[in-house]
Amino acid sequence: MAGEPRPFIPALAPFYEQSRDFAWLVVRCTAGGMLLVHGLDKVINRTVAAFASGSLARRGIEPAMALAYVVFFLETVGAVCIILGLFTRFFAAAIGIQFLIITFHAHWPQGFGWNRPGGGWEYPLFWGLIWLAIGLRGGGPYSLDRKLGREL
């Protein structure tokens, strides 16, 4: 493909060509899977009301109850859709907005710090940028969006 870097090991050029699209599937499934684990933890171990009051309202994020339902939805249904590559751009944009809020409202005051109690802002920013990349790229060739012939 034009504009692609020269293969590190030229003899593996056919493998690189075949794996380029597969690599995007790995990124999308990993991001969706990691988010799904967080969503399932919320669904199994908390109630929406407890999450709304304990995590959102405590930080001044209102309307906490309505937004708690949005978070539960994005981190479960949205994550599964990202894994499947269904409505990929829509869900990546919505999750990206969620991570903007997490980064700048919830973690920014703690500063930068990988091992700071409660975490710093760099990790949620990292994930927010991953969601931005997924939103820009879409589901890719191994996605239901592509199979349906329409990327939302």
N, C-alpha and C positions, 0 to 999 in steps of 0.2 A: 504494500500500500504506500502511496506517495506520502512523503512527510514523516514516515515512521523512522525511528532510529535504526541504525545498522545493527543486526543481531550480534550479541556479545560472542556467541559461538556460531559462526556462519553455517556450520553443518546442521544446526538445529532450526534453521530458518523456516522449514515447513511446520515444525512444532509451534514456533512462535506465531506463525500465521493462523494456525488452528486454535491456539489457546487465547488469543486476544479477546474474542467475544466471550469465551468461557470465564475469563478472569473477571469480567464485569458481573457475570452471574454470581461468582463467589463474593464479590464486594456487596452486591445487593442482598444476597441471602444472609451474609454475616451481619450486616447492619440491621436488617429486619429481625433476625434471630436474637441478636443482643437486646433489641428494644422489646421484643416479645417476652423475654425472660423478665424484664422489669414490669411489664404490663401484667403478666400472670402472677407475679409476686403481689402486686397490688390487689388483683382480683381475689386471690386465694387467702391472703393474710391480712387484708384490711377491708373496711367498708368504704364506700364512696364518701359517706359523711365524715368518717375519721380522717381520710385523706384530705378532704376539703378543709376541715378545721385545723388539722395538725400540720399540714404542709403548705396549703395555699393561703388561707385566711391569716395564719400566723405571720406570714410574710407580707401581708397587705394586698394579696392578689385576689381581687373581687370581680365578678360574683363567684365566690369560691365553689359553691355547690355545682353550678352549671359548668364551670371550667374543669372541675374534677371529673365530671362525666365525659367531657371532651378528651381529657388526658387518658382516662381508662379506655375510651374508644380508639384513640390514635395508637396507644401502646399495645393493643390487642388486635383489633380488626385491621387497623392501618398497618401494623407490622406484618401480619399475615399477607395482606395485599402487596406490600413491598416484596416479600419473599417470592410470591407468585408472579410479580411483575404486573399487577392489575391496578389500574388507576395510579400508576407509579408516580407521575409528576404531581398529581393532586396531593397524594399522601406525603410525598417527600417535602412539598412546600409547607403543608400544615405542620408536619413534625419539625421542620426547620424553624418555623415560627415558635413552636413550643421550646426548642432549644435556644433560641434567641432570648426568650423570657427567662429560661433556666440560667443561662450564662450571665445576663446583665442584671437581672433582678435578684436572683437567689444566690449566685456565687460571686458576683463581682466584688461585693464588700470584703470577702475573705482574701482577695488578692490572688496572686499567682503562687501556686504551691501544690505539687503532686501529692505530697504526704501530709498536708495540713489537715487537721481534724475538720471534717465537713467538706473537704476538697476546695480547691481553688477554681478559677474560671476557665483554666486551660482545657480541662477534659470535656466539659460540655461544649466549649467552643469548637474543639476538635470534632465532636460528633455533629454539631451544627453544620460545619463545613462539609462533612461527609454527606449529610442530607442535601445540602446545596448541590454537590456534585451529582448525586443521584437524580435530583430534580432537573438539572441541566441535561443530563445524558438520557434520562428516561429509562424505561425497563430494559432496553437492549434487545438483541436478537432472540434471546432465550427468555421470553416473557409472554404472558397472556395478552398484554397490550399489543405486541407485535403480531401475535397469532390472530387477534381480532382485527388487526389492520387499523387500529386507532389508538393514539396515545393521548390521554387526557392530561 
